[in-house]
């Protein structure tokens, strides 16, 4: 997370974005409720997850990667949490697809097993923000989800500021051409 914050600060400084603009964007993003997609092939885990987190987030659940893809294409999901061990498609496969289609989204891998190779591979390929071992502590997972959303927000704000910067540069170039 610290790397993303550092990248964000460097970007803001390099583009000379006014602090008031950054503050306004942060407040705009802070008002929205977090959309979390929880993917697990065990239905009882959905109810437990919803019970813990529905008061804090908009919770969507899927019992397979196929159903998750449908939800991902229909809604803006800020944080994707997926179990690793699922029939047909394992969690890291779903995460790999999600990062291609939704690069701003923050992803968390959930597993009941200490699958060190799968977890290490997912981290090295940039597929996940964090991993959580089942059974999870709800308070700890909430902290992780909140941190994941902060990363999502920073990515969104950085993207928006970049688009504004590009537009400003184009306008400056047009002005330069007109004055020649």
N, C-alpha and C positions, 0 to 999 in steps of 0.2 A: 504494500500500500504506500509505503514511504517513497518508493521510486516514482509512482504515479503522481504523488503530491509534488515531488521535486520537478518532474517533467512539466507539470501544470504551471508551477511558479516560473520556471525558466521560459516557458512559452509566453506567459502573460508579460513578463519583463521584456522579452525580445520583441514582442509586438507592440509594446508601449500602450497596453490597454489601461484605461483609467480605472482606478480602484472602485469608483462608484459604479461603473458598468459591471465589474466582476461581482460586487456585492449585490447588485440588483438581480443578476442571473442566479446567484446562490439562493437568494430569498424566493425567487420564482420556483426553483426546483424543490425547495424545502417544503412547499405547500402540498405537493402531490403525495398521495398514499402509495406505498410501495407495492408493486405487483410481484408476487412470488409464485413461481411454478415449482411444485414438489412432485417429483417423478419417482414412483416406487411400485413394484409389482405386487406388493402386499397391501390389500385394501384396508386392513385394520390400521396400518401405519398412517394412512391418509386421515382417518378420523382423529387419531392422536395428534398429528401435526396441526390439523385445523383447530382442534380444541385448544392447543397452546397458542396459536398465532393469529387466529381470525380477528381478534380485537386490535391487533397492531398493523396487519397487512391485508391487502386483497389477496386471498389465497386461492390458487388454482391447483388442481391435482390431476395427475394422469397415472394410469397403471401400466403404461407401456411407452416406448419411444415413439411409436406411431401416433398415439393419442397426444403425446407431448408436442409433436410436430404440428398437429392441427391447432392446438392452443397457441403455440408460438407464432403461427402464421396469422392468427386472428386477433391477437392482443399484443400490446407492448409489455413484455415481461422484463422487469428490471433485474431480478435475481432468479437464476435457474439453479435448483437443487435437485440432484439426481442420485439415486442409488447406483452403485457400481454393478452389483450382481442382479441382472434381470434376464429373463428369457429373450431370445432372438437378438436383441441389441443391448450391449453392455453400456453402462453410463458414460464411459470415456468416448465411445463412438457417437453417442448423442451430443456430448459436449463438443466434439470435433466438428460436427455438422452445425451446431449452434454458433460457434465462433465464426464460421464462414458467413452465415446468414445474418447474424446479429452481433457484430464485433463490439458494440458498446456494452452489451449485457455482461453482468458479472456472474460467474459460475462457481458452484460449490459441489464438491463430490462427497457423497455420503456412503459409508461402507460399514458393514458389520465385521469385516475381516481386515486383518492387517496385510493388505496386498501392497507391500512396499514397492514392487516394480511398477504396478499400474499407477499408483499415486505419484511416484517419482517421475514416471514418464509423462503423466498429465501436467505436473508442474513444469517440467523442462520444456514441454511444447506450448506452455502458456494457456492451457485449457482451463485451469482452475485458479480461483482466488485463494481458496482454502479447502481443506478436506476435514470431514468430521467423522469420528468413529461412533457407530451405534453401540449401545443406546446413548443418545446425546442428552446433555443437560439443557433444558429449554432456555434458561437464562443465558447460558454460554452461546447457544445457537442464535439467540436473538441478537446478541452483541456482534456475532459474525455476520448475520444478515444486514444489520445496520451499517457495519463497516463496508460490506459489499455494495450497499446502496450508495454510500459516500463515494466510493470509487466510480460507480456508474454515473453519479452526478458530475464528478470532475471530468469524466470522459465527454459527457454531453456538453458541458459548459465549454470545454476546450474546443470541441468541434464547432460549436456555435460561434465562439470568438474567432476561430480560424476562418470560417465563412465570412464573417464581418470584415476581417482583416483583408482577405482576398478581394472582396468587393471594394473596399477603400483603396487598395492598391490599383485596381482597375480604373477607378474614378480619377485617381491621381495621374495615371498614365494618359487618360483622355484629356485631362486638363493640360498636361505637358504638351501633348500633340496640338491642342488648340492654340497654345501660346507661341508655338514655333512659326 
